[in-house]
Amino acid sequence: MPFAELLPLLKRAHTLSTIGELLGWDEQVNLPPGAAEQRAAQHSAMAEVVHAAASAPRMGELLSQLEATPELSAETQAVVREARRDYDRATKLPPDFVREKAAQGSRGFHAWARAKAGDDFASYAPFLEKNLELARREAAYLGHGDSPYDYMLDKHDPGVTAAAVDRLFTELKRDLVPLVRAIVASPIAARARAAGERLRGFPINAQQMFLREVTGRIGFDYQRGRIDVSLHPFCSGTGSDVRMTTRYQEDQPLDALFSSIHETGHGLYEQGLPAEHLGNALGIHAGMAMHESQSRLWENQVARSRGFWRFFEPRWRELFPAPTREVSSEDLYLAINAVEPTLIRVDADEVTYNLHIILRFEIEKRLFTGELPVRDLPAAWRVASRELIGLEPATDREGVLQDVHWSDGAFGYFPSYCLGNMIAAQLWYRVLELRPAIEEDFARGDFRWLLDWLRENVHAQGRRFRALELVRRVTGQELSPKHLTRYLRERYGGLYGVHP
Amino acid sequence: MPFAELLPLLKRAHTLSTIGELLGWDEQVNLPPGAAEQRAAQHSAMAEVVHAAASAPRMGELLSQLEATPELSAETQAVVREARRDYDRATKLPPDFVREKAAQGSRGFHAWARAKAGDDFASYAPFLEKNLELARREAAYLGHGDSPYDYMLDKHDPGVTAAAVDRLFTELKRDLVPLVRAIVASPIAARARAAGERLRGFPINAQQMFLREVTGRIGFDYQRGRIDVSLHPFCSGTGSDVRMTTRYQEDQPLDALFSSIHETGHGLYEQGLPAEHLGNALGIHAGMAMHESQSRLWENQVARSRGFWRFFEPRWRELFPAPTREVSSEDLYLAINAVEPTLIRVDADEVTYNLHIILRFEIEKRLFTGELPVRDLPAAWRVASRELIGLEPATDREGVLQDVHWSDGAFGYFPSYCLGNMIAAQLWYRVLELRPAIEEDFARGDFRWLLDWLRENVHAQGRRFRALELVRRVTGQELSPKHLTRYLRERYGGLYGVHP
């Protein structure tokens, strides 16, 4: 019976954590400007409550009993394994350390914001040093003192190691850099850029309507979720209450649309998790890389395809008659699939985006081995940026200071984005094996087959298997970058007339 | 030092309760239709957390120490007094009773909804019996077994007794019934009704703009609050995060406006409470009647005045040129101050509204004495409705079944609405003594003097004094209905040409 007693404890901790998450959603979407301090106090009180629930001593006793029980079912083992992982993370860090890390994270964030504004890396360096030290200490508390970066990666993607990522990224880099060079040199690149710049003056209420139609058509259930506006798009919530956000600009109509389709991919995953298991491993996603694979698959493989636009383009022209009059179908398609190297990760297209991630991974890895001292970061960034992306930042603001992640100690998160791209491509070719003419479905506005397949093979699995194992089971192969490379070559090689 | 230790415990309980309140706001404003069950689980988990914080044994120890300490300051005494009241309510009810009451409240609500839909009081009567029994038991647990209705009133308005309300309402009824009779008989009444019916076709985005200008101008700080849309208007939140709601209909432009001004009155009170004391008696409102006085004063004394409309009418016509073209200024003013008896409390004007409350109070009082058996309620309602309002409901749906309050055991709440009207009028005549020409302020769009006066004399006081004591201190007199009667006679007697 310990399992029967464990489940409601897990469920309670989960329910309380969803309340904390709602506070975060509300902060981004609704919070009056003057209420930041009050919200911080609410967050802090809620974090304490969630932590108390997640570290309940009874939970530890039950886990120990279950771990000593022979012949648990595979499902029960998965629940116990993930509950143990969460329980250890909730209980093995001394409260003083947790407080210090939270305070340092907040200080680091503000130091980063100041440093970015003033393009002053030196003032930020001591905070980054401190965050690295805290990350190493955290890893040591959890028993990973000899492999702190593995621990950081595993935090976001259970089971993923630096060695595995290194192998995958090295292979990807080898194939991707020449592809990007060839695309940039293609005369089509300028036409794609110009096509994007001609998309201007799209009324926001019609953008909202179109976006709602698209995301609803591909399967987001608005009875169990919603979409609002925030400064940066995100997806939060779970189960029957998934909250996505986007942002609108009249002269960037593809931005709101594609960011919403991206968030819809996340939302579909959450809506597809088994509701009866919410709060335990059978009802939670399989890690951030797998989550990202779902958003990328819908955003890229699906919504940048010709089939997708065969269905949606007429409606798009109907809703935006004036601004689309001078835009040919081929120019629309080029604008959607424009590739242009940029210094800034969040502005990158789906091809070059991966290079931004490889850059960050290589730097993080060397920060953790100690090979790269913090003070040498800006120079290392410039070198890597030139080598990988072909552009060298003139300022640290456009270089090492551009991302918020490290400022509060979130190391090891970046790789998930690129792993997600790899998983999406690998799932996609499995889909094509099973249903070669799936773009014909899309051209009819029918996304049901794909969603059902993802529901059954990915979403319904929860965290029964960790991401790499799940990929193996669903696709019959180990995770490999070759599918992503193949996809990018097929889509962009043809479009840009290049075949490196 | 026990006081210094008590304050953060109170603050923590308060902070957690504000999170529970945000869940409620979000449920009314944002919740996807399919997420009701998930939200119920969140409410339930949060209620347990809030209860644990409010009943922390250490809080009880500190309160006992403080109660045994001589020479506490008046402020400290007030904090201890109200903390004791809350602590007893959190700890003296056995958990089984709390669960039973919550479950019964939910069952009662659904029984009421069914009974109302089917106009079937008999099916609801057993639930009402049970709610009365639970209310008596609750009063007994808190040491008020011999005066359960006093206990119910005191729950919402500390210090208020049935005898006091009885005296106030009897006097009010004596003066109000003839005034209503005279207004209804006036030929102006039909013109006012017709004027209201001509207000049609007010575009909702312009309504939103006007409402935002009005509520901002009278002083609501949108840096520390917001207004959204929900089925029924309400105001929640506190401190720097006050959340109001309204609802819009093109053919009811006064509804959104006046309900928003009403909620703004509540919001101004919350925004005026001393932020440094949030969570203890010095930072909480002085009870529901005082809260209602603030909403009513802005809604009625201020926003139904000629001065107010001298300022806002030009802008109103500017924003709504088409639908206001045929509406004279006098017709607008009559529509705003239309009086027409109705069977339904929530549809009532500010004059007859009080009679709806008196009716409910008289019935609640007799339910608690046992004088009126539940089965005789529909008949008693019909008699009282005819006597007080001059209308007899043909169905129980328009009679005893119209309000939700009793279905989950919220007895003793109704009187706050009418006590709030009395307090508003009494405060208003004090304002007029100090600043006789205040309507000239309004006519210039200047509401600062009034808001500052309320801030200083009411809002900043928190619950240092209970409502009746606060009224006495601010106005120099005991609470009396004569100010409300005077106000209604002055405003409506003149307008309708009647002087009963």
Interface residues (C-beta under 8 A of the other chain):
Chain A: R12 T15 L16 T18 I19 L22 L23 D26 N30 L31 P32 P33 G34 A35 E37 Q38 R39 A41 Q42 A45 M46 V49 D221 Y222 Q223 R224 G225 R226 G239 S240 D241 V242
Chain B: R12 T15 L16 T18 I19 L22 L23 D26 N30 L31 P32 P33 G34 A35 E37 Q38 R39 A41 Q42 A45 M46 V49 D221 Y222 Q223 R224 G225 R226 G239 S240 D241 V242
